[in-house]
Amino acid sequence: NNTCDPLAGAATEVTYNGIDDDCNTLTYDTPPDIDGDGDGYSEIQGDCDDTNAAVNPGATEIIGNGIDDDCNLLTYDTPIDVDYDGDGYTQIGGDCDDTNAAVNPGATEIQLNGIDDDCNPLTYDSPLDTDDDGDGYAENPGSLASINASASAQSPQGDCDDTNAAVNPGATEIQLNGLDDDCNPLTYDSPLDTDDDGDGYTENEGDCDDTNPAVNPGAVEVPGNGIDDDCNPSTPDGDIDGDGILDDGDQSGIVGDNPCTGGNTVDCDDNCVNTPNPDQADMDSDGVGDACDNCVCAYNILQIDTDNDGYGNRCDADLNNDGAVNAADFGMFAYSYGQCEGDANYNPDANVTVENGDVCVNAADFGIFAYYYGSVVAYCPE
């Protein structure tokens, strides 16, 4: 009999039978009717944690504590439950940038903007995300096409040649083929990629002597040793020709401003910077050593040689370059005599005084020409 009858006497409440045996609603029939934590709510009344008085339907949800404080699943507990940019998607709902309403799983991917608009890495943003040669790798290492399926890991490099299926981060480097087969500059392709002397530089990295650890692009140039220590030809060595005479021997900071003459080799500049001449001989005392002077016995500091035959104009009366100064040369000289630079018959080779700034073939040139006339060779007759 499920009907409460006060006249029938006070019965004892039997728990879990679903009957109010003692006709007293304050007598609990089951434990869920009990407010276990004293917060005014039992489990039947919606308390989702009846061991914690701070958790009940009347509590305020505390964001970010991992607890459903108000026993309402619709109340957000964490920031990722909130749609901050109002695009209809939360982070939990797949929004990969909840500060940008244009970025969400419902958006359309816009090519080449560098943004994953639709929050889907499988949708290509750039042509570099595409595996053009079908080798399993795209140019962009961040693309899923650059994931090595065998390793199930993203490649640290992209495909460095996406037109050649044999070239990719998963390939094996083939020596001496001139290709970076594995797209890894650290894998040697050539012996020139090897640091033979252990100085931290390979030949391909600019080491100009990979047998000498003291010579490399990081070294300091040592003046006067005849070695390009820093592998930089533009850095003065101090003694380019290695003859023991410093290029700037007077330490003025200007090479050639005080050339050695008269056999002097102390506190003066090498008079043949690119030609070894330890004796610094300079017969004509023009500041250009005999070893590199194109007129050994004729003063010609400018070394002008208009016909490029190796003899300077100042001592070259052999106008036809046949090895002798004779009538044929005189004919050529006479034809140009009286002509100046710019004139139709002007022959610059006949202007032997051009060193002096003379731009005409005149009596001064004739005097020098006559001096050399009859010589077997047009170079420093005795």
C-alpha positions as CSV (number, residue, x, y, z in Angstrom):
1,N,0.0,0.0,0.0
2,N,1.7,3.2,-1.2
3,T,-0.8,5.5,0.4
4,C,0.3,7.3,3.6
5,D,-2.3,6.5,6.3
6,P,-1.6,8.4,9.5
7,L,-4.2,6.2,11.4
8,A,-2.3,3.1,10.5
9,G,0.5,4.0,12.9
10,A,4.0,5.3,12.4
11,A,5.8,3.0,10.1
12,T,9.6,2.8,9.7
13,E,11.1,4.3,6.5
14,V,12.6,1.6,4.4
15,T,15.4,3.0,2.2
16,Y,15.7,2.3,-1.5
17,N,12.1,1.0,-1.9
18,G,10.7,4.2,-3.5
19,I,8.0,4.4,-0.8
20,D,7.5,7.1,1.8
21,D,6.9,4.4,4.4
22,D,6.7,6.8,7.3
23,C,4.7,9.4,5.4
24,N,7.4,11.9,6.2
25,T,9.1,13.6,3.2
26,L,12.0,14.7,5.5
27,T,13.0,11.1,6.0
28,Y,15.4,10.3,3.2
29,D,14.6,7.2,1.1
30,T,17.9,7.2,-0.7
31,P,21.5,8.8,-0.1
32,P,21.1,11.2,-3.1
33,D,18.5,12.9,-1.1
34,I,21.1,13.8,1.5
35,D,23.0,17.1,1.4
36,G,26.3,15.5,2.1
37,D,28.4,18.7,2.1
38,G,25.9,21.0,3.8
39,D,25.7,23.5,1.0
40,G,21.9,23.3,0.8
41,Y,21.8,21.0,-2.2
42,S,21.6,17.3,-2.5
43,E,22.5,15.2,-5.5
44,I,18.8,14.9,-6.4
45,Q,18.7,18.7,-6.3
46,G,21.5,19.0,-8.8
47,D,24.6,19.1,-6.6
48,C,27.2,17.6,-8.9
49,D,29.8,17.1,-6.1
50,D,28.1,16.6,-2.8
51,T,31.5,16.3,-1.1
52,N,32.5,20.0,-1.9
53,A,30.3,22.7,-0.4
54,A,31.7,25.2,-3.0
55,V,30.2,23.2,-5.8
56,N,26.4,23.4,-6.3
57,P,23.8,24.8,-8.6
58,G,23.8,28.1,-6.7
59,A,27.6,28.6,-6.9
60,T,29.4,31.0,-9.4
61,E,31.5,29.4,-12.0
62,I,35.2,30.1,-11.5
63,I,37.0,30.3,-14.9
64,G,40.0,28.2,-15.4
65,N,40.0,26.0,-12.2
66,G,38.9,22.8,-14.0
67,I,35.8,22.5,-11.8
68,D,32.2,22.7,-12.8
69,D,31.5,25.0,-9.9
70,D,27.8,25.8,-10.7
71,C,27.0,22.3,-11.9
72,N,26.1,23.7,-15.3
73,L,28.0,22.3,-18.3
74,L,26.8,25.3,-20.4
75,T,28.8,27.7,-18.3
76,Y,32.4,28.0,-19.7
77,D,35.1,26.9,-17.3
78,T,38.2,27.6,-19.5
79,P,39.2,30.4,-21.9
80,I,39.2,28.0,-24.8
81,D,35.5,27.4,-24.3
82,V,34.9,31.1,-25.1
83,D,34.4,32.4,-28.7
84,Y,36.5,35.6,-28.3
85,D,36.3,36.8,-31.9
86,G,32.6,36.1,-32.3
87,D,33.0,34.0,-35.4
88,G,30.9,31.1,-34.0
89,Y,33.9,28.9,-33.1
90,T,35.8,28.5,-29.9
91,Q,39.3,27.0,-29.6
92,I,37.8,23.7,-28.4
93,G,35.6,23.9,-31.5
94,G,38.6,24.1,-33.7
95,D,39.3,27.9,-34.0
96,C,43.1,28.1,-34.6
97,D,43.1,31.8,-34.1
98,D,40.4,33.0,-31.8
99,T,41.5,36.6,-32.1
100,N,40.7,36.8,-35.8
101,A,37.1,36.3,-36.9
102,A,38.2,35.6,-40.4
103,V,40.0,32.5,-39.3
104,N,38.0,29.5,-38.2
105,P,37.0,26.0,-39.5
106,G,34.2,27.5,-41.6
107,A,36.3,30.0,-43.4
108,T,37.7,29.6,-47.0
109,E,41.4,29.2,-47.4
110,I,43.0,32.3,-49.1
111,Q,46.1,31.4,-51.1
112,L,49.4,33.0,-50.4
113,N,48.4,35.1,-47.4
114,G,50.5,33.0,-45.0
115,I,47.5,32.3,-42.8
116,D,45.7,28.9,-42.2
117,D,42.3,30.6,-42.8
118,D,40.3,27.4,-42.5
119,C,42.3,25.9,-39.6
120,N,43.1,22.9,-41.8
121,P,46.8,22.2,-42.5
122,L,45.7,19.9,-45.4
123,T,44.4,22.9,-47.3
124,Y,47.4,24.4,-49.2
125,D,48.1,28.1,-48.6
126,S,51.0,28.4,-51.0
127,P,52.4,26.6,-54.1
128,L,55.4,25.8,-51.8
129,D,53.0,23.5,-49.9
130,T,52.5,21.4,-53.0
131,D,54.7,18.4,-53.8
132,D,55.3,19.2,-57.5
133,D,57.7,16.3,-58.2
134,G,55.8,13.7,-56.3
135,D,58.7,12.6,-54.1
136,G,56.7,13.1,-50.8
137,Y,58.2,16.5,-49.9
138,A,57.1,20.1,-50.6
139,E,59.3,23.1,-50.6
140,N,57.7,24.4,-47.5
141,P,58.9,22.2,-44.6
142,G,55.8,23.2,-42.6
143,S,53.5,21.6,-45.1
144,L,52.0,18.2,-44.4
145,A,53.4,17.2,-47.8
146,S,56.8,17.5,-46.3
147,I,56.1,14.8,-43.7
148,N,58.2,11.7,-44.1
149,A,55.6,8.9,-44.0
150,S,58.1,6.3,-42.9
151,A,59.3,8.4,-39.9
152,S,55.9,10.0,-39.3
153,A,57.8,13.2,-38.5
154,Q,58.0,16.6,-40.1
155,S,61.2,17.2,-42.1
156,P,63.4,20.0,-40.8
157,Q,64.1,21.0,-44.4
158,G,61.8,21.4,-47.3
159,D,62.4,20.0,-50.8
160,C,65.2,22.2,-52.2
161,D,64.4,21.2,-55.8
162,D,60.8,20.3,-56.2
163,T,61.3,19.7,-59.9
164,N,63.5,16.7,-59.3
165,A,62.0,13.7,-57.5
166,A,65.6,12.4,-56.7
167,V,66.3,15.5,-54.6
168,N,64.5,15.8,-51.3
169,P,65.3,15.6,-47.5
170,G,64.8,11.8,-47.6
171,A,67.3,11.1,-50.4
172,T,70.8,9.9,-50.0
173,E,73.6,12.3,-50.8
174,I,75.5,11.2,-53.9
175,Q,79.1,12.4,-53.9
176,L,80.6,14.7,-56.6
177,N,77.4,15.1,-58.6
178,G,77.1,18.8,-57.8
179,L,73.6,18.4,-56.3
180,D,72.4,18.7,-52.7
181,D,70.6,15.4,-53.0
182,D,69.4,15.3,-49.4
183,C,68.7,19.0,-49.1
184,N,71.1,19.2,-46.2
185,P,74.1,21.5,-46.7
186,L,75.9,19.7,-43.8
187,T,76.1,16.5,-45.9
188,Y,79.3,16.7,-48.0
189,D,78.9,16.5,-51.7
190,S,82.5,17.1,-52.6
191,P,86.0,16.9,-51.1
192,L,85.9,20.7,-51.2
193,D,83.2,20.4,-48.6
194,T,85.7,18.7,-46.2
195,D,87.8,20.7,-43.7
196,D,91.0,18.9,-44.3
197,D,93.2,21.0,-41.9
198,G,90.6,21.3,-39.1
199,D,90.5,25.1,-39.0
200,G,86.7,25.3,-39.3
201,Y,86.7,26.2,-43.0
202,T,86.4,24.1,-46.1
203,E,87.5,25.1,-49.5
204,N,83.9,25.7,-50.6
205,E,83.7,28.0,-47.6
206,G,86.7,30.0,-48.7
207,D,89.7,28.2,-47.3
208,C,92.4,29.1,-49.8
209,D,94.9,26.5,-48.3
210,D,93.1,23.6,-46.7
211,T,96.4,22.0,-45.8
212,N,97.4,24.9,-43.4
213,P,95.1,25.5,-40.4
214,A,96.7,29.0,-40.0
215,V,95.3,30.0,-43.3
216,N,91.5,30.6,-43.6
217,P,88.9,33.4,-43.9
218,G,88.9,33.8,-40.2
219,A,92.6,34.3,-39.8
220,V,94.4,37.6,-39.3
221,E,96.7,38.7,-42.1
222,V,100.4,38.5,-41.1
223,P,102.3,41.3,-42.8
224,G,105.4,40.4,-44.8
225,N,105.1,36.6,-44.8
226,G,104.1,36.3,-48.4
227,I,101.0,34.3,-47.5
228,D,97.4,35.2,-47.9
229,D,96.6,34.3,-44.3
230,D,93.0,35.5,-44.4
231,C,92.3,34.2,-47.9
232,N,91.4,37.8,-48.9
233,P,93.5,39.2,-51.8
234,S,92.3,42.7,-50.9
235,T,93.9,42.5,-47.5
236,P,97.5,43.8,-47.9
237,D,100.0,41.2,-46.9
238,G,102.8,43.8,-46.5
239,D,105.0,41.9,-48.9
240,I,103.0,40.7,-51.9
241,D,105.9,39.3,-53.9
242,G,107.6,37.8,-50.8
243,D,111.0,39.2,-51.6
244,G,111.5,40.5,-48.0
245,I,110.9,44.1,-48.9
246,L,107.7,45.5,-47.4
247,D,105.3,47.1,-49.8
248,D,104.9,50.0,-47.4
249,G,108.4,49.9,-45.9
250,D,108.3,53.5,-44.6
251,Q,105.0,52.7,-42.8
252,S,103.4,55.8,-44.2
253,G,100.2,54.0,-44.9
254,I,100.6,54.6,-48.7
255,V,102.3,52.0,-50.8
256,G,104.7,53.4,-53.4
257,D,105.0,57.0,-52.0
258,N,108.6,56.4,-51.1
259,P,110.1,53.7,-53.5
260,C,113.5,52.2,-52.8
261,T,116.2,53.7,-55.1
262,G,119.9,53.4,-55.4
263,G,120.0,49.9,-53.9
264,N,118.5,51.1,-50.6
265,T,116.1,48.6,-49.0
266,V,115.5,50.1,-45.6
267,D,112.6,52.4,-44.7
268,C,111.4,52.6,-48.3
269,D,108.6,51.0,-50.3
270,D,109.1,48.0,-52.6
271,N,109.8,49.4,-56.0
272,C,108.3,46.3,-57.7
273,V,105.4,45.2,-55.5
274,N,104.4,42.2,-57.7
275,T,107.9,41.1,-58.9
276,P,110.5,39.8,-56.4
277,N,113.6,42.0,-56.4
278,P,115.3,41.9,-53.1
279,D,118.2,44.1,-54.3
280,Q,115.7,46.8,-55.4
281,A,118.0,47.8,-58.3
282,D,116.7,50.9,-60.1
283,M,119.2,51.9,-62.9
284,D,117.3,55.1,-64.0
285,S,116.2,56.0,-60.4
286,D,112.6,56.5,-61.5
287,G,111.2,54.6,-58.5
288,V,110.3,51.6,-60.6
289,G,112.7,48.7,-60.0
290,D,114.6,47.2,-62.9
291,A,112.8,43.9,-62.4
292,C,109.5,45.5,-63.5
293,D,110.6,48.7,-65.3
294,N,109.6,48.8,-69.0
295,C,112.4,51.2,-69.6
296,V,115.3,50.2,-67.4
297,C,117.6,53.0,-68.4
298,A,115.1,55.8,-69.2
299,Y,113.2,57.7,-66.5
300,N,109.5,56.9,-67.0
301,I,107.7,56.8,-63.7
302,L,104.3,56.5,-65.4
303,Q,105.3,53.4,-67.5
304,I,103.2,54.4,-70.5
305,D,103.3,51.8,-73.2
306,T,100.7,52.7,-75.9
307,D,101.5,49.7,-78.2
308,N,101.6,47.2,-75.3
309,D,104.8,45.6,-76.5
310,G,106.4,45.6,-73.1
311,Y,108.6,48.6,-73.8
312,G,107.6,52.0,-72.6
313,N,107.1,54.9,-75.0
314,R,110.1,56.7,-73.5
315,C,112.6,54.1,-74.8
316,D,110.6,52.5,-77.6
317,A,111.5,53.9,-81.1
318,D,110.8,50.6,-82.8
319,L,107.4,51.7,-84.1
320,N,106.8,48.6,-86.2
321,N,108.0,46.2,-83.6
322,D,110.4,44.4,-85.8
323,G,113.3,44.5,-83.3
324,A,115.3,47.3,-84.8
325,V,115.0,51.1,-85.1
326,N,115.6,51.8,-88.8
327,A,114.3,53.6,-91.9
328,A,110.9,51.9,-91.7
329,D,110.4,53.3,-88.2
330,F,111.7,56.8,-89.4
331,G,109.1,56.8,-92.1
332,M,106.3,56.1,-89.6
333,F,107.7,58.8,-87.3
334,A,107.9,61.4,-90.1
335,Y,104.3,60.6,-91.2
336,S,103.1,61.5,-87.7
337,Y,105.5,64.4,-87.1
338,G,103.7,67.6,-86.2
339,Q,100.5,65.7,-85.5
340,C,98.8,66.1,-82.1
341,E,96.4,63.9,-80.2
342,G,93.1,63.9,-82.1
343,D,94.7,64.6,-85.5
344,A,94.1,62.1,-88.3
345,N,97.8,61.1,-88.7
346,Y,98.7,61.2,-85.0
347,N,100.5,58.0,-83.9
348,P,100.7,57.7,-80.1
349,D,103.6,55.3,-80.4
350,A,105.7,58.1,-82.0
351,N,105.0,60.3,-79.0
352,V,107.9,59.2,-76.8
353,T,107.6,62.2,-74.6
354,V,104.0,61.5,-73.6
355,E,105.2,60.9,-70.0
356,N,105.8,64.6,-69.8
357,G,102.3,65.5,-70.7
358,D,103.2,66.2,-74.3
359,V,100.3,65.4,-76.7
360,C,102.1,66.1,-80.0
361,V,104.9,64.5,-82.0
362,N,107.5,67.2,-82.2
363,A,111.2,68.0,-82.0
364,A,111.5,66.7,-78.4
365,D,110.3,63.3,-79.7
366,F,112.7,63.5,-82.7
367,G,115.7,64.0,-80.4
368,I,114.9,60.8,-78.5
369,F,114.0,58.9,-81.7
370,A,117.4,59.9,-83.2
371,Y,119.1,58.7,-80.0
372,Y,117.8,55.2,-80.6
373,Y,118.1,55.2,-84.4
374,G,120.3,52.3,-85.6
375,S,119.8,50.2,-82.5
376,V,119.3,46.5,-83.0
377,V,116.7,46.5,-80.3
378,A,114.8,49.5,-79.1
379,Y,115.4,48.8,-75.5
380,C,118.1,50.5,-73.5
381,P,121.1,50.6,-75.9
382,E,124.5,50.6,-74.3
